């Protein structure tokens, strides 16, 4: 299914049953070069792939077992991350973004992510919409979700 179909299918579920979570784990960030190719691997396998554009960032979760990497556009990056300190060829950033998320209990499937590539969705993963705009949906693997997100109590 394409992103619009996934959004139409999952956003009512996220809105009705989802809870708000914030990302609480630090990430390592480097500047991407146009054409850089990233495979995002989680504990349960390949999640998605993506190619970078000039100005994008490669973000790596450094506090998960899988230490998965993904590409983030500049606009999204500066909305969701705050500089923490320099490290090697990159920097450590503190996430500031929140998501509304719900556990997915359907059959394993795939859908097209916002960046135009296939994204796996497996039973017990989280299907999420970033806040505040909630204009897209994506998957966060269950193990990595629990390693990087906490329930927002505010």
C-alpha positions in Angstrom: 0.0 0.0 0.0 1.2 3.5 -0.7 1.8 6.2 2.0 -1.7 7.8 1.6 -3.4 4.4 1.9 -1.4 3.6 5.0 -2.2 7.0 6.4 -5.9 6.6 5.7 -5.9 3.1 7.2 -3.8 3.7 10.3 -4.4 7.3 11.3 -7.9 6.7 12.8 -6.5 3.8 14.9 -3.5 6.0 16.0 -5.9 8.9 16.9 -8.4 6.7 18.8 -6.1 4.3 20.7 -2.7 5.9 20.4 -0.7 7.4 23.3 1.8 10.2 23.1 5.5 9.2 23.6 8.7 11.1 23.4 12.0 9.9 22.2 14.5 9.8 25.1 17.7 8.3 23.7 20.6 10.2 22.2 21.5 9.8 18.6 24.8 10.2 16.6 24.5 12.4 13.5 26.6 13.0 10.5 26.0 15.1 7.3 24.9 12.9 4.4 26.3 13.2 0.9 23.9 13.1 -2.1 23.3 9.5 -3.0 24.4 8.0 0.3 22.4 4.8 0.7 21.2 3.6 4.1 19.7 0.3 5.1 17.8 0.5 8.3 18.2 -2.8 10.2 16.4 -3.5 13.5 16.6 -6.5 15.7 14.0 -8.3 13.6 15.5 -7.6 10.2 15.5 -5.0 7.4 13.0 -2.2 8.1 13.5 0.1 5.1 16.1 1.7 2.8 16.7 5.3 1.7 18.9 7.5 -0.4 20.2 10.8 0.9 19.8 14.2 -0.8 22.3 17.0 -0.4 21.9 18.5 3.1 20.2 15.5 4.7 21.5 13.9 7.9 22.3 10.3 8.7 21.0 9.6 12.2 22.1 6.6 14.2 20.3 5.4 17.4 23.3 4.8 19.7 21.3 3.5 22.6 19.7 0.5 20.9 21.1 -2.9 20.4 20.7 -2.7 16.6 22.1 0.9 16.5 19.9 1.4 13.4 20.6 4.3 11.0 18.1 6.4 9.0 18.1 9.5 6.9 16.4 12.7 8.0 15.7 15.8 5.9 17.1 19.1 7.3 13.6 20.5 8.0 12.6 17.4 10.0 15.9 17.2 11.7 15.9 20.7 13.1 12.3 20.2 14.3 13.1 17.0 16.2 16.7 17.2 17.5 18.8 19.6 19.6 22.6 19.7 19.7 24.2 18.0 22.7 28.0 17.7 22.0 30.6 17.1 19.3 31.8 13.5 18.8 34.4 12.4 16.2 33.2 13.3 12.7 29.7 14.0 13.8 27.7 15.1 16.9 25.5 13.7 19.5 21.9 15.2 19.5 19.1 15.0 22.0 15.7 14.2 20.4 12.9 16.7 21.1 10.1 15.2 19.0 7.0 13.3 20.1 4.8 10.8 18.4 1.4 9.4 18.8 1.8 5.6 18.7 -0.2 2.4 18.9 0.8 -1.3 18.8 0.0 -2.9 15.5 -1.9 -6.2 15.8 -2.5 -7.0 12.2 -0.7 -9.3 9.8 2.8 -8.6 8.7 2.8 -6.4 5.6 4.7 -3.5 3.9 3.8 0.0 2.9 5.5 2.9 1.2 7.1 5.3 3.6 7.0 9.0 3.2 10.4 8.9 1.5 9.1 6.5 -1.2 10.7 3.3 -0.1 9.1 0.1 1.3 8.8 -0.2 5.0 8.1 -3.4 6.9 5.3 -3.6 9.4 5.1 -6.6 11.7 2.7 -7.7 14.4 3.5 -6.0 17.7 5.4 -3.1 16.1 4.3 0.4 16.8 2.6 2.4 14.0 3.2 6.1 14.7 2.4 9.6 13.5 4.9 12.4 14.4 3.5 15.3 16.3 2.3 18.0 16.0 1.3 17.6 12.4 0.6 13.9 12.1 0.7 14.0 8.3 2.5 10.7 7.8 2.7 7.3 9.4 5.7 5.0 9.9 6.7 1.9 11.7 9.0 1.6 14.7 10.0 -2.0 15.5 8.8 -3.1 19.0 12.3 -3.7 20.5 13.7 -0.4 19.3 10.6 1.5 20.4 10.9 0.3 23.9 14.7 1.1 23.9 14.1 4.7 22.7 10.7 6.0 23.7 8.9 6.7 26.9 5.3 7.5 27.6 4.7 11.3 27.8 3.1 12.0 31.2 2.5 15.7 30.6 
